[in-house]
Amino acid sequence: MKSNGLNTSQLEANIRNVSHKNLKLALGIQAIADEQKIEVSPEEIEEHITKLATQYNMKPEELKAKITDLDVLEGQLINEKVLKFLRES
């Protein structure tokens, strides 16, 4: 820590600030998704898994077996849709 010029309390403060910003961003994205009724269908999740599997030269079933939490993938897709909505509006 000393190599970057920060002591422990400064590092903790920086981490706390970044955490607060990330939380505000996540809550803002979720609020927009709720307000605009932005959702991800099971078909969209399957399509995304197929696309990722192609990129990694895997079968979709293999990749799906390795994904431990589909909710995380769904959240990422919702984030993408919200960002697309914001760019287009």
C-alpha positions in Angstrom: 0.0 0.0 0.0 2.8 2.4 0.8 4.1 1.9 -2.8 1.1 3.8 -4.2 1.3 6.5 -1.5 -1.9 5.4 0.4 -2.2 4.4 4.0 -4.8 1.9 5.2 -7.4 4.5 6.2 -7.0 6.3 2.8 -7.4 3.0 1.0 -10.5 2.1 3.0 -12.0 5.5 2.3 -11.3 5.1 -1.5 -12.9 1.6 -1.4 -15.9 3.0 0.5 -16.3 5.8 -2.1 -16.1 3.5 -5.1 -18.6 1.1 -3.4 -21.1 3.9 -2.8 -20.8 5.0 -6.4 -21.3 1.5 -7.7 -24.3 1.0 -5.5 -25.9 4.3 -6.7 -25.2 3.2 -10.3 -26.7 -0.2 -9.8 -29.8 1.3 -8.0 -30.2 3.8 -10.8 -30.0 1.2 -13.5 -32.5 -1.0 -11.6 -34.9 2.0 -11.2 -34.8 2.7 -15.0 -35.3 -1.0 -15.8 -38.3 -1.0 -13.5 -39.8 2.2 -14.7 -39.4 1.3 -18.4 -40.4 -2.3 -17.7 -37.1 -3.6 -19.2 -36.8 -7.3 -18.8 -34.9 -10.2 -20.2 -36.8 -13.3 -21.5 -35.6 -16.9 -21.0 -35.1 -16.9 -24.8 -32.8 -13.9 -24.7 -30.7 -15.6 -22.0 -30.5 -18.8 -24.2 -29.5 -16.7 -27.2 -26.8 -14.9 -25.2 -25.5 -18.2 -23.9 -25.4 -19.6 -27.5 -23.5 -16.5 -28.6 -21.0 -16.7 -25.8 -20.5 -20.4 -26.4 -19.7 -19.7 -30.0 -17.1 -17.2 -29.0 -15.5 -19.7 -26.6 -15.7 -22.6 -29.0 -18.0 -24.5 -26.7 -21.4 -26.1 -26.9 -24.2 -24.0 -25.4 -25.0 -26.9 -23.0 -21.3 -27.0 -21.8 -21.3 -23.3 -21.1 -24.6 -23.3 -19.4 -23.4 -26.1 -17.1 -20.4 -23.8 -16.1 -22.6 -20.8 -15.4 -23.3 -21.0 -11.7 -25.8 -18.1 -11.4 -28.1 -17.3 -14.3 -29.3 -14.3 -12.3 -26.0 -12.6 -12.8 -26.2 -13.1 -16.6 -29.7 -11.8 -16.6 -28.6 -8.7 -14.6 -25.8 -8.1 -17.2 -28.3 -8.3 -20.0 -30.7 -5.9 -18.3 -27.8 -3.5 -17.8 -27.1 -3.7 -21.5 -30.7 -3.0 -22.4 -30.9 0.0 -20.0 -27.7 1.4 -21.5 -29.1 0.9 -25.0 -32.3 2.7 -23.9 -30.3 5.6 -22.5 -28.2 6.0 -25.6 -31.3 5.9 -27.8 -33.4 8.4 -25.8 
